Amino acid sequence: MSEHSVESTESARQLLVVQRERAERLLNGVRAGVLGLLAAAALAYAPSLTPELNRVNVLVLAPTLAWTVAQYLLFYRRERLPSWLSIANPVVDITAVSAIILGYALAQSAALALKTPIFLSYFVILAARPIASSTARAAFVAGLAVVQYSFLVQFFVTSGRIQTTSPLNAPGVSGVSLLDESAKVLLLALAGAVATYATAWHERLAISYFRQARDREQLEARLARAQLQALKLQLQPHFLFNTLNTITALIGVDPRVAERMVSGLSELLRLSLRNAGEQEVPLSRELELLQHYVEIQQIRFRDRLTVSLDVAPDTMHAMVPNFILQPLVENAIRHGIGPRAAPGHVDVRAFRENGTLHLCVADNGMGSRSRSEMSGEGIGLGNTKARLEHLYGADHQFSAHGGRDGGFVVDIVIPFRARADSASA
């Protein structure tokens, strides 16, 4: 068995222990109710019973009921019940049933004791085992019931306390049929075997279900990571394609500027490759990558482009999605600043508010009416929105809209989480 399977099995068994403890708490409540009803019935029948039978009822029911109630006082305020309680309770129950049968035999008649319906309580106790016991404990309880009842029958027969007769005569005489009693023992053994098998089947089913659930969760996590990686890889070629086109156009016009752009691009690629395996990076590292991108674009647009950064100092160590700002700034330049002849500016803001990190990219360009991205069809905004959904689910906000004075604004709100090393520093 692999290490993963062993770990899953152990986790499943721990989960089963918790569920069985809950079942034991419920069963103790049922036990208290049943014992209360038996005590009420004993009181109702007390006038018609002999003092000896009444004494047997009191001697058996009173301690059993007291033990049941005492569990609430001793253990139920604890977070976890003692592990031995799940075996002690059925042992007490089976012994109590056997004690009543023995008490009735000694106080009145062994035939009356063996024919009393209290025998059926063995089956009720065994029926509860699959939900509250392990397989080994269920087998022990089942064996205990068979052994105790078999011992009682053998004791009554060998001590001469009961007469044996044929099955046809047994109902009408003060005796029992050994064939009938053997059949009762056999049925009790079969019920115990069924209870043990049901416990084992329930345990295997729970472990199998837990493994499948764990495997499904891990598969979904791997799928989500793969989807995020695919989205991120879509953004990077999109940027590279535009930058290489710009360099190609500048080679024949201004080789020195083209050379500067190649140098800036190589540094940008170095930073991108350093962060390639990470879904989230500190904002400071994201801004470092963005600054190299902005320098390349400013070479291209010269005086037509101004990019300003307004970043609160306490946000520099906040974790943000890797490569989140560059495509937003690229959209602002490409769709907002690029189509117009007049100079334009792009503002990037980051600030912390009420446990969240706000990121804002705004431009004074052509506005939302020129943006096919407004519908979420473009690579930049569409992938950014998808990545945020994968990383944060409902714990984020994303909006893209026209600015009040023209241009276009993208607002992102994500949970504020500081980088681990800075948080502990």
ABEGO torsion letter per residue (X at the ends): XBAAAAAAAAAAAAAAAAAAAAAAAAAAAAAAAAAAAAAAAAAAAAAABBAAAAAAAAAAAAAAAAAAAAAAAAAAABABBBAAAAAAAAAAAAAAAAAAAAAAAAABBAAAAAABAAAAAAAAAAAAAAAABBAAAAAAAAAAAAAAAAAAAAAAAAAGABBBBBAAAAAABBBBBAAAAAAAAAAAAAAAAAAAAAAAAAAAAAAAAAAAAAAAAAAAAAAAAAAAAAAAAAAAAAAAAAAAAAAAAAAAABAAAAAAAAAAAAAAAAAAAAAAABABBBAAAAAAAAAAAAAAAAAAAEAABBBBBBBBAAAAABBBBBGAAAAAAAAAAAAAAAABABBBBBBBBBBBBGGBBBBBBBBABAEAAABAAAAGABAAAAAAAAAAAAAAEAABBBBBBBBAAEEBBBBBBBBBBBBAAAAAX
